[in-house]
Amino acid sequence: MGFEKASSLAEIPEGSIKEVQVAGQPIALANVAGTVYAISNTCLHRGGPLGEGQLEGKVVTCPWHGWQYDVTNGTVVQNPAAAVDCYHTEVRGEDIFIDLG
């Protein structure tokens, strides 16, 4: 599919997470220590919006039922065998691009 613009870097300050739509897909973008990560925005448990969760370090907690995910690789903290999709990111100038392929 190739890289598509997801957001501007200014919209996701360090230590924050945000929901975006890229090519119709819900994505959660997280800025961990200046590196931007992209994972599916949909929690595996009941479909909660991960981009609305609390980000602490590299772990986001789903706001609906508390499932926790490592945003650097999409794995569920309590069960690393389960994971949401994780996408490659690139920062180009002041814009963030992700590869949905």
N, C-alpha and C positions, 0 to 999 in steps of 0.2 A: 504494500500500500504506500510506503514511503512516509517521510516525516510531514506532519501537519502542525500548523501553529496552534498552541493550546492556550497560551496566556502571555502576559508580559511579566517579566521578572519582578517588577515593582509591586504587582498584585499579590505576590506570595513571599512576604518577608521571612527571613530566617526564623525557624521555630513554628511556622504556621502550616496549615493544610487548607485546601480549597477545592470545591467541586467545580468542574468544567465539563462542557460537552465538546467532544472532538469527533467529527464525522458521525454525529448522532449517538455516540457512545458516552456513557457517564464515566468520567475519570476523576480520581482524586490526585491532586498534585501536592506534594509535601516538600518543604525546604528544610533539610536537616544539615545544619552546620555549613550552609552555603551551597550544598548540592541538592538539586531538584530530582525527586523521584516521582514516578507515575504508576499508580495501581488502579485496578478496577474500583469504582466507587461503590460497588454493591457487596455488602456483607454476605458471606455464605450462609449464615444462620437464618435470617428472615428478610434479607434484602435491604437492611438499613444503609443509610448514606454515610459511608466512611469519611467523606470530605467534610461532614458536619461534626465529626468526632473530635476528641481531645488528643492532641499530639504531644507526647512527652518523649524527648529524645528521638529515637527512630520508631517508636511504637504509637500507633493510633488506636484508640478505643472507640468501637462502634457506639453511637449515642443511644441505640435502641436497647441492646441487651448486654453490652459490655465485652463482646468478643474483641480480642486484641490482635493486631497485625503488625508485622515488621514491614515498614514501607520500603525498605531497601530491597526486599525480595518477594513481598506479598504473602509470606507464610503466616499462618495462625500461630501466635506465641505459645498457646497451650497444646497445640498439635501440629508440629512442623510438617507432617505428611499432607496437611491441607493448606491450600493457598489460593488467593485470588490472582488474576492475571497481573503481570508486571510488564511495563513497557519501557523501551529505551528512550532516553531524553537527551536533548541537545539544547544548550543555551547559545543563541546566535545574537550577539549584541545584547539587546534588552528584551528579547523574546524567547519564549520556551517552546520548543517543538518536540513532539513525541511521534514515535513510530508505532502504529497500531498493528503492523504486520507481524 
